[in-house]
Amino acid sequence: MRLYDYVLSPSCYKVRLMAALAGVSLELRPVDFHPGAEHRGPELLSLNPAGSLPILVDGDLVLTESSAILVYLAGKAALQWLGRASPVDAAREQQWLSFSSRLTTSLGSARLHEMLLRPGDIGALQAAGIAALRELEAGLVEQRLQGRAFLVANAPTVADIACFPYVALAPDGGVSLDPYPAIRLWSRALRALPGFIEMPGIHRLHELKPEPLLEPGVV
Ligand SMILES: N[C@@H](CCC(=O)N[C@@H](CS)C(=O)NCC(=O)O)C(=O)O
C-alpha cells in the first residue's frame, strides 16, 4: 500500500499511526506539501480532486479522506479497531469520526495559520477549536464514568486515531491543552499502546504534567 504523505500533516500521521498499530507496512511517497503545494499539482489532483492529503493507493484502489482510510486499514488488518461490538458502538464511532473533521477545520486551520501564515480569522478558529476540545473532554469524562478509557469503548478504535493528532497539536495553533485532564489521560493511554509511533513536531508537554485528581474507581 502506498501512502502519499507529508511528514508534518496530522491527517497523514493518522494513517501512519493506524498502520503502525495494525502492523500494516506502508510504502511512503513523500509529497512536497509546503512550500511546493504538490498536492494541488496535476498528478495528485488526478488521484484526489479535493487537493488534500492523505491519499492511499492499494492496487487499483484509490482512497482519500483519512477516516475512510483508517476504516480500510482496520478492516483489512485489525478488526478490533472497528467499534462494531454493538449498534451503539458503531454509531458512536461514526459520531467521533465525523467530529474529527471539526478538529481539522478548527485546530488544524489555526495551526496552519500560525505555522504557515495561512489566511484566516485566528480568533474564530481558536474559539471553534476550544469548543471542540470542550466537547471532546466532556465525552471522555462521560466514558471514564462508565469505565471506558477511549471514545467508543474500553479499547481504542479508529475514532480515537481520527481525533488524536489535531488535539495533540493544538498548541501549534495557539490553543492550550491545560484545561483538559481527561484529554491528557486519553492521550497518555494512546501513547502507551504497543506499536505507537510519534509524529515529528507533536507536543508532549501537556501529557508530562502531574496526574490529575480522579474520582475513586475511575480508570
Ligand atoms: N477531510 C480530509 C482533510 C485532510 C486535510 O485537511 N489534509 C491537509 C493536510 S494535513 C491538506 O491536504 N490540506 C490541503 C491544503 O491545505 O492545501 C481528510 O481527513 O483526509
The ligand as a Gaussian input file, in Angstrom:
#p B3LYP/6-31G(d) Opt

LIG

0 1
 N      -11.020000      15.694000       5.166000
 C       -9.650000      15.444000       4.802000
 C       -8.820000      16.604000       5.242000
 C       -7.356000      16.329000       5.242000
 C       -6.543000      17.615000       5.305000
 O       -7.019000      18.682000       5.727000
 N       -5.320000      17.492000       4.838000
 C       -4.465000      18.645000       4.759000
 C       -3.065000      18.251000       5.152000
 S       -2.994000      17.966000       6.903000
 C       -4.459000      19.104000       3.325000
 O       -4.180000      18.335000       2.436000
 N       -4.814000      20.371000       3.110000
 C       -4.773000      20.949000       1.817000
 C       -4.225000      22.337000       1.877000
 O       -4.168000      22.892000       2.979000
 O       -3.832000      22.828000       0.823000
 C       -9.151000      14.142000       5.436000
 O       -9.493000      13.858000       6.586000
 O       -8.420000      13.404000       4.769000

